[in-house]
Amino acid sequence: MSAVLNEAPASAPSTGWTEESTEATSGSARMKIERETHKLEKRLCREVGKAIVDFNMIEEGDKVMVCMSGGKDSYALLDILLKLKARAPIHFDLVAVNLDQKQPGFPEHVLPEYLASTGVPFHIENEDTYSIVKKLIPEGKTTCSLCSRLRRGILYRVADELGCTKIALGHHRDDILQTLLLNMFFGGKMKSMPPKLVSDDGKHVVIRPLAYVAEKDTTRWAAHRNFPIIPCNLCGSQENLQRKQVGEMLRLVVIDLQKEEARDPMVLVNPEILAASTETATREEGCLSLPGQYADVTRPARVKVRYQALDGARREIEADGLLATCLQHEIDHLDGVLFVDYLSVLKRNMLLRKLAKELKAKQRA
């Protein structure tokens, strides 16, 4: 039976845990990091490849303009597209394009030096949109709308000049979800970023190959690859953006381990695992995403989780037993990870084939 070991303020000291930030020094720890990095690369390639196929984003003979902002997502997009290009069954070309908006202090040398090191053709477009935005938008107001319209028009023109058939942007799954919630809560409409978009005049096709990729994965990949990240001082520095507010609402976990007559659900907003025990525990797990399927999964026996309560207070909880398993299972869901992802390839494929057969049988009935 699970139990809450301790609930304390966020500043409470940690003891007896393997902290997420602890530097790995042992050989086994380094091997684990290498395995996790390899899994991350495979997942990124798989999800980008699936989005390309699902939405027919890239076709034979395409010339894809990859828009580079200098942020982690655009670096990850170019890096993964280069990997896929080397193994794709079709031929397509890539050209990286950066729009230098003449922001004060912008390091103009960073992107050209990086792109030159990759060997990919690139083009730097110089256009002072920064001054236009600062001139037209009052101090303290959001610059996003005008800035994006100016950028879009320039990128369409550059795509024509370079003979590009597709324009690839680095928006990931979290961006798409945030845009949906942004429009729902602040615009009263069901609208988001489509993975593939044809411009109103039909001349340009915009694609978002990272549509299935979680932001945490691009963050981890950028750290692993040590990309020279360039901060955006025009939009990234704005406080109280509606998009930031929506982003904070994306992650929510509800856990109820009580009996039917004593319901007392635990609600955790934006939970994150701070530490996990080196001791492990194995439990049978199942999931509504894979109805009727169960398997033994080994996880840390104890975890420490930081979260925000419904009253807004930041709290930490230490848990073991069933509660520790549930916390890890549900936080995995927020990151797009299912319990089958912890199984061997053989066991996972057997379980998924079994589920597919059962679903087909139900359809015939």
Secondary structure in CASP SS format (residue, H / E / C, confidence):
PFRMAT SS
TARGET T0000
AUTHOR 0000-0000-0000
METHOD secondary structure of the structure
MODEL  1
M C 1.00
S C 1.00
A E 1.00
V E 1.00
L E 1.00
N E 1.00
E E 1.00
A E 1.00
P E 1.00
A C 1.00
S C 1.00
A C 1.00
P C 1.00
S C 1.00
T C 1.00
G C 1.00
W C 1.00
T E 1.00
E E 1.00
E C 1.00
S C 1.00
T C 1.00
E C 1.00
A C 1.00
T C 1.00
S C 1.00
G H 1.00
S H 1.00
A H 1.00
R H 1.00
M H 1.00
K H 1.00
I H 1.00
E H 1.00
R H 1.00
E H 1.00
T H 1.00
H H 1.00
K H 1.00
L H 1.00
E H 1.00
K H 1.00
R H 1.00
L H 1.00
C H 1.00
R H 1.00
E H 1.00
V H 1.00
G H 1.00
K H 1.00
A H 1.00
I H 1.00
V H 1.00
D H 1.00
F C 1.00
N C 1.00
M C 1.00
I C 1.00
E C 1.00
E C 1.00
G C 1.00
D C 1.00
K E 1.00
V E 1.00
M E 1.00
V E 1.00
C E 1.00
M E 1.00
S C 1.00
G C 1.00
G C 1.00
K H 1.00
D H 1.00
S H 1.00
Y H 1.00
A H 1.00
L H 1.00
L H 1.00
D H 1.00
I H 1.00
L H 1.00
L H 1.00
K H 1.00
L H 1.00
K H 1.00
A H 1.00
R H 1.00
A C 1.00
P C 1.00
I C 1.00
H C 1.00
F C 1.00
D E 1.00
L E 1.00
V E 1.00
A E 1.00
V E 1.00
N E 1.00
L E 1.00
D E 1.00
Q C 1.00
K C 1.00
Q C 1.00
P C 1.00
G C 1.00
F C 1.00
P C 1.00
E C 1.00
H C 1.00
V H 1.00
L H 1.00
P H 1.00
E H 1.00
Y H 1.00
L H 1.00
A H 1.00
S H 1.00
T H 1.00
G C 1.00
V C 1.00
P C 1.00
F E 1.00
H E 1.00
I E 1.00
E E 1.00
N E 1.00
E C 1.00
D C 1.00
T H 1.00
Y H 1.00
S H 1.00
I H 1.00
V H 1.00
K H 1.00
K H 1.00
L H 1.00
I C 1.00
P C 1.00
E C 1.00
G C 1.00
K C 1.00
T C 1.00
T C 1.00
C H 1.00
S H 1.00
L H 1.00
C H 1.00
S H 1.00
R H 1.00
L H 1.00
R H 1.00
R H 1.00
G H 1.00
I H 1.00
L H 1.00
Y H 1.00
R H 1.00
V H 1.00
A H 1.00
D H 1.00
E H 1.00
L H 1.00
G C 1.00
C C 1.00
T C 1.00
K E 1.00
I E 1.00
A E 1.00
L C 1.00
G C 1.00
H C 1.00
H C 1.00
R H 1.00
D H 1.00
D H 1.00
I H 1.00
L H 1.00
Q H 1.00
T H 1.00
L H 1.00
L H 1.00
L H 1.00
N H 1.00
M H 1.00
F H 1.00
F H 1.00
G H 1.00
G C 1.00
K C 1.00
M C 1.00
K C 1.00
S C 1.00
M C 1.00
P C 1.00
P C 1.00
K E 1.00
L E 1.00
V E 1.00
S C 1.00
D C 1.00
D C 1.00
G C 1.00
K C 1.00
H C 1.00
V E 1.00
V E 1.00
I E 1.00
R C 1.00
P C 1.00
L C 1.00
A C 1.00
Y C 1.00
V C 1.00
A C 1.00
E H 1.00
K H 1.00
D H 1.00
T H 1.00
T H 1.00
R H 1.00
W H 1.00
A H 1.00
A H 1.00
H H 1.00
R H 1.00
N C 1.00
F C 1.00
P C 1.00
I C 1.00
I C 1.00
P C 1.00
C C 1.00
N C 1.00
L C 1.00
C C 1.00
G C 1.00
S C 1.00
Q C 1.00
E C 1.00
N C 1.00
L C 1.00
Q H 1.00
R H 1.00
K H 1.00
Q H 1.00
V H 1.00
G H 1.00
E H 1.00
M C 1.00
L C 1.00
R C 1.00
L E 1.00
V E 1.00
V E 1.00
I E 1.00
D C 1.00
L C 1.00
Q C 1.00
K C 1.00
E H 1.00
E H 1.00
A H 1.00
R C 1.00
D C 1.00
P C 1.00
M E 1.00
V E 1.00
L E 1.00
V E 1.00
N E 1.00
P E 1.00
E E 1.00
I E 1.00
L E 1.00
A E 1.00
A E 1.00
S C 1.00
T C 1.00
E C 1.00
T E 1.00
A E 1.00
T E 1.00
R E 1.00
E E 1.00
E E 1.00
G E 1.00
C E 1.00
L C 1.00
S C 1.00
L E 1.00
P E 1.00
G E 1.00
Q E 1.00
Y E 1.00
A E 1.00
D E 1.00
V E 1.00
T E 1.00
R E 1.00
P E 1.00
A C 1.00
R E 1.00
V E 1.00
K E 1.00
V E 1.00
R E 1.00
Y E 1.00
Q E 1.00
A C 1.00
L C 1.00
D C 1.00
G C 1.00
A C 1.00
R E 1.00
R E 1.00
E E 1.00
I E 1.00
E E 1.00
A E 1.00
D E 1.00
G H 1.00
L H 1.00
L H 1.00
A H 1.00
T H 1.00
C H 1.00
L H 1.00
Q H 1.00
H H 1.00
E H 1.00
I H 1.00
D H 1.00
H H 1.00
L H 1.00
D C 1.00
G C 1.00
V C 1.00
L C 1.00
F H 1.00
V H 1.00
D H 1.00
Y H 1.00
L C 1.00
S C 1.00
V H 1.00
L H 1.00
K H 1.00
R H 1.00
N H 1.00
M H 1.00
L H 1.00
L H 1.00
R H 1.00
K H 1.00
L H 1.00
A H 1.00
K H 1.00
E H 1.00
L H 1.00
K H 1.00
A H 1.00
K H 1.00
Q H 1.00
R H 1.00
A C 1.00
END
